[in-house]
Amino acid sequence: MILVAAMAVGTLGMRWSLPQLASLGADVAGVSPGMRRFLYIQYAGSAFNPYLAALTVAWLLIRLRRPHPGWRRLGRQPGFMACAVATAAMAIEAVWIGALLAMGSQVIHLSTIFVAYAQQVSFAVAGGWIALAISGRWRTEPGWIDRMGRVIGMAWILVTVVEWSRYFLLV
C-alpha cells in the first residue's frame, strides 16, 4: 500500500511539473538538434524525478516499519543511508525552493522544479556512501529491502549523470 501511494504521489508530481507536456512538439520545432535532445532530457527528468522522490520516501517508511534492526545497524546499511540522506536533502531543497517561490522569484520554473534539486540529492547520496566506505561501516544486508535502497541511491546518482550529459549533447 505504501508503494501504491508513493506512485500516486509521483504521478501527481509529474502532472504538476509538466503542464506544458502537450506543447513539447511546438517547443522543439524550430530549435537545433542538440537543443532538441537537451529539451527531451529535461522533460524526461521532469517526468521521472517525482516518481524517484516518492519512491525514496516510501522506501524509507517501509524500512522503518517494525521489525527492523537497531539504529546502529540501520545506519551502516547503504540502502538505508541512501534513502535517509536523500530524504533529508529533498526536505532541505523543498524549504529552499518553497521560499524562492513564496518570494516570487523567477529563478525556479515549475516545469523544472524536480530537476532542480536532483543534483543536490545525488551528491548527498554519494557523500553518505563515501562516508560509510571510508569509515569502514559499509554493511549490506542480504535481503531485498537493502538492495532496493541501493538501487534507489544509484538511480539518484544516474539522474545527475544524465543531467550533466545533456550539456554535451548541444552540438
MDTraj code that builds the backbone (N, CA, C; nanometers):
import mdtraj as md
import numpy as np

residues = "MET ILE LEU VAL ALA ALA MET ALA VAL GLY THR LEU GLY MET ARG TRP SER LEU PRO GLN LEU ALA SER LEU GLY ALA ASP VAL ALA GLY VAL SER PRO GLY MET ARG ARG PHE LEU TYR ILE GLN TYR ALA GLY SER ALA PHE ASN PRO TYR LEU ALA ALA LEU THR VAL ALA TRP LEU LEU ILE ARG LEU ARG ARG PRO HIS PRO GLY TRP ARG ARG LEU GLY ARG GLN PRO GLY PHE MET ALA CYS ALA VAL ALA THR ALA ALA MET ALA ILE GLU ALA VAL TRP ILE GLY ALA LEU LEU ALA MET GLY SER GLN VAL ILE HIS LEU SER THR ILE PHE VAL ALA TYR ALA GLN GLN VAL SER PHE ALA VAL ALA GLY GLY TRP ILE ALA LEU ALA ILE SER GLY ARG TRP ARG THR GLU PRO GLY TRP ILE ASP ARG MET GLY ARG VAL ILE GLY MET ALA TRP ILE LEU VAL THR VAL VAL GLU TRP SER ARG TYR PHE LEU LEU VAL".split()
xyz = np.array([
    [0.0820, -0.1193, 0.0000],
    [0.0000, 0.0000, 0.0000],
    [0.0868, 0.1263, 0.0000],
    [0.1984, 0.1197, 0.0699],
    [0.2864, 0.2367, 0.0748],
    [0.3420, 0.2674, -0.0648],
    [0.3790, 0.1633, -0.1383],
    [0.4337, 0.1845, -0.2722],
    [0.3275, 0.2349, -0.3696],
    [0.2043, 0.1884, -0.3550],
    [0.0959, 0.2378, -0.4408],
    [0.0716, 0.3861, -0.4130],
    [0.0700, 0.4231, -0.2859],
    [0.0526, 0.5641, -0.2508],
    [0.1690, 0.6478, -0.3034],
    [0.2911, 0.5926, -0.2984],
    [0.4070, 0.6656, -0.3492],
    [0.3958, 0.6885, -0.4997],
    [0.3482, 0.5890, -0.5720],
    [0.3332, 0.6063, -0.7166],
    [0.2234, 0.7072, -0.7491],
    [0.1197, 0.7121, -0.6663],
    [0.0155, 0.8142, -0.6860],
    [0.0717, 0.9538, -0.6622],
    [0.1512, 0.9693, -0.5591],
    [0.2143, 1.0988, -0.5323],
    [0.3111, 1.1346, -0.6444],
    [0.3857, 1.0362, -0.6945],
    [0.4756, 1.0608, -0.8069],
    [0.4009, 1.1053, -0.9320],
    [0.2859, 1.0442, -0.9559],
    [0.2046, 1.0842, -1.0717],
    [0.1533, 1.2266, -1.0555],
    [0.1100, 1.2610, -0.9361],
    [0.0661, 1.3987, -0.9115],
    [0.1811, 1.4974, -0.9315],
    [0.2985, 1.4617, -0.8829],
    [0.4151, 1.5480, -0.9011],
    [0.4514, 1.5641, -1.0470],
    [0.4425, 1.4559, -1.1237],
    [0.4724, 1.4648, -1.2660],
    [0.3697, 1.5518, -1.3375],
    [0.2439, 1.5339, -1.3065],
    [0.1394, 1.6139, -1.3720],
    [0.1515, 1.7611, -1.3336],
    [0.1964, 1.7884, -1.2117],
    [0.2119, 1.9261, -1.1667],
    [0.3317, 1.9935, -1.2320],
    [0.4386, 1.9169, -1.2520],
    [0.5603, 1.9779, -1.3056],
    [0.5629, 1.9813, -1.4580],
    [0.4723, 1.9113, -1.5232],
    [0.4729, 1.9081, -1.6688],
    [0.3407, 1.9554, -1.7286],
    [0.2968, 2.0749, -1.6965],
    [0.1698, 2.1188, -1.7547],
    [0.1798, 2.1463, -1.9045],
    [0.2993, 2.1738, -1.9521],
    [0.3153, 2.2059, -2.0922],
    [0.3675, 2.0867, -2.1723],
    [0.3486, 1.9640, -2.1236],
    [0.3951, 1.8461, -2.1959],
    [0.3263, 1.8348, -2.3315],
    [0.2027, 1.8788, -2.3412],
    [0.1302, 1.8726, -2.4680],
    [0.1932, 1.9639, -2.5725],
    [0.2626, 2.0675, -2.5302],
    [0.3246, 2.1596, -2.6249],
    [0.4708, 2.1253, -2.6518],
    [0.5125, 2.0031, -2.6189],
    [0.6520, 1.9643, -2.6394],
    [0.6902, 1.9719, -2.7867],
    [0.6005, 1.9306, -2.8760],
    [0.6309, 1.9368, -3.0186],
    [0.6548, 2.0781, -3.0653],
    [0.5778, 2.1735, -3.0135],
    [0.5956, 2.3137, -3.0521],
    [0.7238, 2.3707, -2.9934],
    [0.7639, 2.3211, -2.8743],
    [0.8856, 2.3715, -2.8108],
    [1.0110, 2.3332, -2.8881],
    [1.0107, 2.2159, -2.9490],
    [1.1315, 2.1666, -3.0147],
    [1.1261, 2.1810, -3.1663],
    [1.0229, 2.2447, -3.2185],
    [1.0058, 2.2511, -3.3635],
    [1.1147, 2.3333, -3.4317],
    [1.1471, 2.4487, -3.3818],
    [1.2401, 2.5362, -3.4518],
    [1.3775, 2.5442, -3.3914],
    [1.4198, 2.4456, -3.3157],
    [1.5498, 2.4527, -3.2494],
    [1.6462, 2.3531, -3.3132],
    [1.7725, 2.3674, -3.2807],
    [1.8754, 2.2792, -3.3352],
    [1.8590, 2.1380, -3.2796],
    [1.9164, 2.0379, -3.3459],
    [1.9049, 1.9006, -3.2960],
    [1.9648, 1.8815, -3.1570],
    [2.0731, 1.9523, -3.1285],
    [2.1324, 1.9416, -2.9951],
    [2.0415, 1.9978, -2.8879],
    [1.9817, 2.1126, -2.9154],
    [1.8886, 2.1713, -2.8195],
    [1.7634, 2.0856, -2.8059],
    [1.7229, 2.0192, -2.9127],
    [1.6079, 1.9291, -2.9064],
    [1.6357, 1.8138, -2.8104],
    [1.7563, 1.7548, -2.8211],
    [1.7934, 1.6467, -2.7283],
    [1.7994, 1.6997, -2.5856],
    [1.8523, 1.8202, -2.5684],
    [1.8585, 1.8840, -2.4371],
    [1.7187, 1.8950, -2.3763],
    [1.6218, 1.9422, -2.4545],
    [1.4851, 1.9583, -2.4044],
    [1.4181, 1.8241, -2.3771],
    [1.4447, 1.7232, -2.4592],
    [1.3878, 1.5908, -2.4346],
    [1.4371, 1.5336, -2.3014],
    [1.5654, 1.5495, -2.2746],
    [1.6203, 1.5009, -2.1469],
    [1.5622, 1.5814, -2.0315],
    [1.5441, 1.7110, -2.0503],
    [1.4840, 1.7955, -1.9464],
    [1.3426, 1.7481, -1.9133],
    [1.2627, 1.7213, -2.0156],
    [1.1261, 1.6757, -1.9928],
    [1.1230, 1.5351, -1.9338],
    [1.2134, 1.4483, -1.9767],
    [1.2192, 1.3136, -1.9206],
    [1.2559, 1.3185, -1.7726],
    [1.3484, 1.4061, -1.7366],
    [1.3826, 1.4219, -1.5952],
    [1.2667, 1.4763, -1.5142],
    [1.1925, 1.5687, -1.5737],
    [1.0759, 1.6222, -1.5033],
    [0.9679, 1.5180, -1.4853],
    [0.9646, 1.4181, -1.5722],
    [0.8659, 1.3108, -1.5589],
    [0.9135, 1.2009, -1.4647],
    [1.0442, 1.1733, -1.4585],
    [1.0972, 1.0619, -1.3804],
    [1.1262, 1.0989, -1.2355],
    [1.1768, 1.2172, -1.2114],
    [1.2208, 1.2550, -1.0771],
    [1.1106, 1.2559, -0.9717],
    [0.9865, 1.2959, -1.0011],
    [0.8832, 1.2879, -0.8970],
    [0.8585, 1.1446, -0.8493],
    [0.8647, 1.0500, -0.9422],
    [0.8482, 0.9098, -0.9029],
    [0.9635, 0.8638, -0.8146],
    [1.0843, 0.9035, -0.8514],
    [1.2007, 0.8644, -0.7720],
    [1.1956, 0.9269, -0.6331],
    [1.1530, 1.0517, -0.6235],
    [1.1421, 1.1182, -0.4931],
    [1.0377, 1.0489, -0.4052],
    [0.9232, 1.0169, -0.4637],
    [0.8181, 0.9499, -0.3862],
    [0.8610, 0.8094, -0.3461],
    [0.9295, 0.7392, -0.4343],
    [0.9764, 0.6044, -0.4028],
    [1.0815, 0.6077, -0.2923],
    [1.1648, 0.7100, -0.2907],
    [1.2671, 0.7222, -0.1870],
    [1.2044, 0.7357, -0.0490],
    [1.1066, 0.8234, -0.0373],
    [1.0395, 0.8430, 0.0925],
    [0.9607, 0.7184, 0.1302],
    [0.8947, 0.6544, 0.0325],
    [0.8172, 0.5330, 0.0608],
    [0.9087, 0.4211, 0.1088],
    [1.0242, 0.4061, 0.0434],
    [1.1161, 0.3014, 0.0856],
    [1.1647, 0.3272, 0.2279],
    [1.1900, 0.4523, 0.2613],
    [1.2338, 0.4846, 0.3967],
    [1.1257, 0.4481, 0.4979],
    [1.0003, 0.4762, 0.4657],
    [0.8903, 0.4383, 0.5546],
    [0.8794, 0.2869, 0.5686],
    [0.8977, 0.2142, 0.4583],
    [0.8942, 0.0679, 0.4644],
    [1.0084, 0.0157, 0.5502],
    [1.1258, 0.0738, 0.5352],
    [1.2430, 0.0282, 0.6107],
    [1.2279, 0.0544, 0.7608],
    [1.1569, 0.1597, 0.7971],
    [1.1427, 0.1942, 0.9387],
    [1.0267, 0.1209, 1.0071],
    [0.9509, 0.0435, 0.9304],
    [0.8438, -0.0348, 0.9928],
    [0.9048, -0.1456, 1.0779],
    [0.8349, -0.1831, 1.1807],
    [0.8813, -0.2918, 1.2675],
    [0.8519, -0.4255, 1.2019],
    [0.9304, -0.5256, 1.2222],
    [1.0574, -0.5260, 1.2944],
    [1.1700, -0.4763, 1.2033],
    [1.2544, -0.3967, 1.2594],
    [1.3724, -0.3503, 1.1869],
    [1.4925, -0.3637, 1.2781],
    [1.6119, -0.3720, 1.2205],
    [1.7324, -0.3805, 1.3033],
    [1.7480, -0.2559, 1.3891],
    [1.8382, -0.2618, 1.4828],
    [1.8652, -0.1459, 1.5677],
    [1.9173, -0.0288, 1.4860],
    [1.9132, 0.0888, 1.5470],
    [1.9525, 0.2103, 1.4766],
    [2.0983, 0.2067, 1.4336],
    [2.1853, 0.1480, 1.5128],
    [2.3272, 0.1415, 1.4763],
    [2.3464, 0.0529, 1.3535],
    [2.2753, -0.0581, 1.3488],
    [2.2855, -0.1471, 1.2339],
    [2.2214, -0.0838, 1.1100],
    [2.1102, -0.0147, 1.1296],
    [2.0455, 0.0532, 1.0163],
    [2.1375, 0.1591, 0.9560],
    [2.2076, 0.2314, 1.0414],
    [2.2957, 0.3374, 0.9940],
    [2.4132, 0.2872, 0.9144],
    [2.4416, 0.1594, 0.9212],
    [2.5524, 0.1014, 0.8459],
    [2.5092, 0.0433, 0.7123],
    [2.3806, 0.0370, 0.6882],
    [2.3317, -0.0205, 0.5632],
    [2.3307, 0.0865, 0.4540],
    [2.3925, 0.0581, 0.3412],
    [2.3990, 0.1590, 0.2355],
    [2.2620, 0.1944, 0.1773],
    [2.1700, 0.1009, 0.1736],
    [2.0362, 0.1319, 0.1227],
    [1.9619, 0.2283, 0.2122],
    [1.9693, 0.2057, 0.3419],
    [1.9061, 0.2968, 0.4370],
    [1.9737, 0.4334, 0.4336],
    [2.1063, 0.4327, 0.4275],
    [2.1802, 0.5594, 0.4238],
    [2.1426, 0.6401, 0.3007],
    [2.1323, 0.5745, 0.1845],
    [2.0987, 0.6453, 0.0616],
    [1.9620, 0.7111, 0.0723],
    [1.8630, 0.6373, 0.1200],
    [1.7273, 0.6928, 0.1244],
    [1.7101, 0.7943, 0.2377],
    [1.7769, 0.7743, 0.3494],
    [1.7659, 0.8703, 0.4592],
    [1.8311, 1.0030, 0.4219],
    [1.9492, 0.9958, 0.3629],
    [2.0192, 1.1175, 0.3234],
    [1.9449, 1.1867, 0.2086],
    [1.8919, 1.1083, 0.1144],
    [1.8169, 1.1664, 0.0033],
    [1.6903, 1.2351, 0.0535],
    [1.6219, 1.1747, 0.1490],
    [1.5012, 1.2366, 0.2045],
    [1.5351, 1.3661, 0.2776],
    [1.6442, 1.3654, 0.3523],
    [1.6857, 1.4876, 0.4213],
    [1.7230, 1.5967, 0.3207],
    [1.7938, 1.5595, 0.2153],
    [1.8317, 1.6583, 0.1135],
    [1.7084, 1.7120, 0.0415],
    [1.6108, 1.6253, 0.0141],
    [1.4880, 1.6721, -0.0503],
    [1.4108, 1.7668, 0.0400],
    [1.4108, 1.7392, 0.1697],
    [1.3409, 1.8283, 0.2632],
    [1.4077, 1.9658, 0.2666],
    [1.5386, 1.9682, 0.2698],
    [1.6107, 2.0960, 0.2703],
    [1.5856, 2.1711, 0.1397],
    [1.5905, 2.1011, 0.0269],
    [1.5655, 2.1650, -0.1019],
    [1.4209, 2.2130, -0.1133],
    [1.3263, 2.1384, -0.0551],
    [1.1857, 2.1812, -0.0594],
    [1.1665, 2.3117, 0.0164],
    [1.2334, 2.3257, 0.1296],
    [1.2248, 2.4509, 0.2049],
    [1.2849, 2.5648, 0.1236],
    [1.3997, 2.5392, 0.0614],
    [1.4663, 2.6422, -0.0179],
    [1.3814, 2.6821, -0.1387],
    [1.3320, 2.5849, -0.2136],
    [1.2510, 2.6139, -0.3317],
    [1.1194, 2.6793, -0.2918],
    [1.0602, 2.6342, -0.1810],
    [0.9362, 2.6962, -0.1318],
    [0.9569, 2.8423, -0.0960],
    [1.0705, 2.8729, -0.0356],
    [1.0998, 3.0129, -0.0021],
    [1.1186, 3.0967, -0.1279],
    [1.1866, 3.0406, -0.2273],
    [1.2048, 3.1138, -0.3528],
    [1.0716, 3.1387, -0.4227],
    [0.9863, 3.0370, -0.4257],
    [0.8562, 3.0533, -0.4902],
    [0.7670, 3.1498, -0.4131],
    [0.7766, 3.1486, -0.2804],
    [0.6950, 3.2394, -0.1990],
    [0.7350, 3.3850, -0.2202],
    [0.8627, 3.4080, -0.2475],
    [0.9093, 3.5442, -0.2720],
    [0.8821, 3.5890, -0.4146],
    [0.8302, 3.4991, -0.4974],
    [0.8004, 3.5352, -0.6350],
    [0.9217, 3.5331, -0.7253],
    [1.0216, 3.4562, -0.6899],
    [1.1437, 3.4503, -0.7679],
    [1.1179, 3.3837, -0.9030],
    [1.1865, 3.4301, -1.0047],
    [1.1759, 3.3722, -1.1379],
    [1.2909, 3.2749, -1.1656],
    [1.3714, 3.2451, -1.0638],
    [1.4850, 3.1557, -1.0815],
    [1.4382, 3.0125, -1.1051],
    [1.3372, 2.9704, -1.0327],
    [1.2851, 2.8343, -1.0424],
    [1.1565, 2.8373, -1.1238],
    [1.1530, 2.7566, -1.2277],
    [1.0316, 2.7436, -1.3078],
    [0.9615, 2.6148, -1.2660],
    [0.8303, 2.6143, -1.2632],
    [0.7555, 2.4976, -1.2151],
    [0.7819, 2.3723, -1.2968],
    [0.8117, 2.3864, -1.4252],
    [0.8348, 2.2675, -1.5065],
    [0.9683, 2.2013, -1.4749],
    [1.0615, 2.2730, -1.4156],
    [1.1921, 2.2155, -1.3842],
    [1.2164, 2.2040, -1.2345],
    [1.1116, 2.2107, -1.1559],
    [1.1303, 2.2120, -1.0109],
    [1.1888, 2.0802, -0.9605],
    [1.1490, 1.9681, -1.0212],
    [1.2012, 1.8399, -0.9768],
    [1.3393, 1.8115, -1.0332],
    [1.3749, 1.8749, -1.1424],
    [1.5081, 1.8586, -1.1982],
    [1.6077, 1.9433, -1.1207],
    [1.5602, 2.0532, -1.0632],
    [1.6493, 2.1480, -0.9961],
    [1.7176, 2.0879, -0.8743],
    [1.6483, 2.0045, -0.7984],
    [1.7081, 1.9532, -0.6757],
    [1.7747, 1.8179, -0.6924],
    [1.7638, 1.7542, -0.8075],
    [1.8148, 1.6179, -0.8246],
    [1.9654, 1.6100, -0.8031],
    [2.0387, 1.7109, -0.8468],
    [2.1834, 1.7057, -0.8308],
    [2.2240, 1.7124, -0.6847],
    [2.1586, 1.7966, -0.6062],
    [2.1927, 1.8058, -0.4645],
    [2.1613, 1.6741, -0.3928],
    [2.0522, 1.6111, -0.4294],
    [2.0158, 1.4843, -0.3666],
    [2.1182, 1.3771, -0.4021],
    [2.1604, 1.3721, -0.5276],
    [2.2577, 1.2697, -0.5659],
    [2.3933, 1.2937, -0.4996],
    [2.4313, 1.4197, -0.4817],
    [2.5561, 1.4464, -0.4100],
    [2.5452, 1.4060, -0.2629],
    [2.4282, 1.4222, -0.2047],
    [2.4082, 1.3789, -0.0666],
    [2.4196, 1.2270, -0.0556],
    [2.3611, 1.1552, -0.1514],
    [2.3711, 1.0086, -0.1515],
    [2.5160, 0.9651, -0.1682],
    [2.5852, 1.0253, -0.2632],
    [2.7256, 0.9897, -0.2840],
    [2.8092, 1.0219, -0.1606],
    [2.7822, 1.1346, -0.0965],
    [2.8543, 1.1696, 0.0257],
    [2.8283, 1.0721, 0.1389],
    [2.7040, 1.0301, 0.1541],
    [2.6712, 0.9305, 0.2567],
    [2.7411, 0.7984, 0.2316],
    [2.7429, 0.7565, 0.1069],
    [2.8104, 0.6315, 0.0738],
    [2.9613, 0.6419, 0.0905],
    [3.0182, 0.7553, 0.0543],
    [3.1628, 0.7734, 0.0723],
    [3.1972, 0.7714, 0.2213],
    [3.1137, 0.8355, 0.3033],
    [3.1387, 0.8346, 0.4481],
    [3.1300, 0.6933, 0.5045],
    [3.0327, 0.6145, 0.4584],
    [3.0238, 0.4754, 0.5044],
    [3.1461, 0.3950, 0.4623],
    [3.1899, 0.4130, 0.3390],
    [3.3027, 0.3353, 0.2886],
    [3.4337, 0.3737, 0.3574],
    [3.4563, 0.5039, 0.3740],
    [3.5821, 0.5486, 0.4355],
    [3.5894, 0.5069, 0.5819],
    [3.4778, 0.5132, 0.6517],
    [3.4784, 0.4776, 0.7935],
    [3.4770, 0.3265, 0.8158],
    [3.4619, 0.2495, 0.7103],
    [3.4614, 0.1036, 0.7238],
    [3.3317, 0.0495, 0.7818],
    [3.2242, 0.1223, 0.7732],
    [3.0960, 0.0807, 0.8301],
    [2.9968, 0.0305, 0.7250],
    [3.0379, 0.0129, 0.6019],
    [2.9512, -0.0323, 0.4939],
    [2.9146, -0.1787, 0.5195],
    [2.7918, -0.2036, 0.5617],
    [2.7443, -0.3389, 0.5903],
    [2.6131, -0.3622, 0.5145],
    [2.6204, -0.4417, 0.4111],
    [2.4992, -0.4699, 0.3355],
    [2.4202, -0.5797, 0.4053],
    [2.2902, -0.5739, 0.3887],
    [2.2018, -0.6759, 0.4441],
    [2.1603, -0.7681, 0.3296],
    [2.1644, -0.8993, 0.3497],
    [2.1316, -0.9904, 0.2399],
    [1.9802, -1.0046, 0.2207],
    [1.9179, -0.9025, 0.1740],
    [1.7741, -0.9075, 0.1517],
    [1.7324, -0.8043, 0.0498],
    [1.6082, -0.8102, 0.0110],
    [1.5586, -0.7214, -0.0944],
    [1.5498, -0.5777, -0.0479],
    [1.5294, -0.5564, 0.0802],
    [1.4994, -0.4213, 0.1259],
    [1.6230, -0.3316, 0.1194],
    [1.7392, -0.3841, 0.1580],
    [1.8610, -0.3043, 0.1470],
    [1.9037, -0.2928, 0.0010],
    [1.8846, -0.3988, -0.0744],
    [1.9188, -0.3951, -0.2170],
    [1.8353, -0.2904, -0.2896],
    [1.7086, -0.2806, -0.2569],
    [1.6224, -0.1804, -0.3200],
    [1.6677, -0.0387, -0.2835],
    [1.7114, -0.0185, -0.1605],
    [1.7642, 0.1114, -0.1210],
    [1.8893, 0.1484, -0.1985],
    [1.9749, 0.0490, -0.2241],
    [2.0951, 0.0752, -0.3044],
    [2.0590, 0.1081, -0.4489],
    [1.9575, 0.0410, -0.5019],
    [1.9124, 0.0710, -0.6387],
    [1.8583, 0.2135, -0.6459],
    [1.7835, 0.2553, -0.5451],
    [1.7312, 0.3926, -0.5415],
    [1.8465, 0.4926, -0.5340],
    [1.9461, 0.4640, -0.4520],
    [2.0636, 0.5522, -0.4442],
    [2.1370, 0.5617, -0.5760],
    [2.1534, 0.4487, -0.6446],
    [2.2181, 0.4501, -0.7750],
    [2.1342, 0.5261, -0.8772],
    [2.0015, 0.5187, -0.8652],
    [1.9144, 0.5931, -0.9569],
    [1.9336, 0.7429, -0.9389],
    [1.9483, 0.7888, -0.8135],
    [1.9732, 0.9314, -0.7908],
    [2.1037, 0.9746, -0.8545],
    [2.2071, 0.8942, -0.8398],
    [2.3360, 0.9285, -0.8994],
    [2.3272, 0.9265, -1.0516],
    [2.2539, 0.8299, -1.1063],
    [2.2362, 0.8216, -1.2509],
    [2.1596, 0.9424, -1.3060],
    [2.0664, 0.9947, -1.2279],
    [1.9925, 1.1138, -1.2704],
    [2.0887, 1.2303, -1.2931],
    [2.1841, 1.2465, -1.2053],
    [2.2807, 1.3554, -1.2217],
    [2.3725, 1.3304, -1.3406],
    [2.4130, 1.2064, -1.3611],
    [2.4967, 1.1752, -1.4769],
    [2.4219, 1.2089, -1.6059],
    [2.2946, 1.1744, -1.6131],
    [2.2140, 1.2054, -1.7316],
    [2.1954, 1.3559, -1.7447],
    [2.1701, 1.4237, -1.6337],
    [2.1531, 1.5694, -1.6383],
    [2.2790, 1.6381, -1.6891],
    [2.3928, 1.5941, -1.6442],
    [2.5173, 1.6545, -1.6902],
    [2.5456, 1.6197, -1.8351],
    [2.5068, 1.5011, -1.8790],
    [2.5355, 1.4608, -2.0165],
    [2.4568, 1.5444, -2.1169],
    [2.3449, 1.5994, -2.0768],
    [2.2655, 1.6765, -2.1727],
    [2.3383, 1.8021, -2.2184],
    [2.4292, 1.8559, -2.1384],
    [2.5048, 1.9730, -2.1792],
    [2.6045, 1.9401, -2.2896],
    [2.6444, 1.8136, -2.2981],
    [2.7366, 1.7731, -2.4021],
    [2.6650, 1.7341, -2.5302],
    [2.5323, 1.7306, -2.5269],
    [2.4544, 1.6928, -2.6449],
    [2.4087, 1.8129, -2.7249],
    [2.4488, 1.9314, -2.6869],
    [2.4040, 2.0526, -2.7564],
    [2.4701, 2.0714, -2.8926],
    [2.5615, 1.9877, -2.9251],
    [2.6347, 2.0014, -3.0535],
    [2.5432, 1.9743, -3.1702],
])
top = md.Topology()
chain = top.add_chain()
for i, resn in enumerate(residues, 1):
    res = top.add_residue(resn, chain, resSeq=i)
    for name in ("N", "CA", "C"):
        top.add_atom(name, md.element.get_by_symbol(name[0]), res)
traj = md.Trajectory(xyz[None], top)
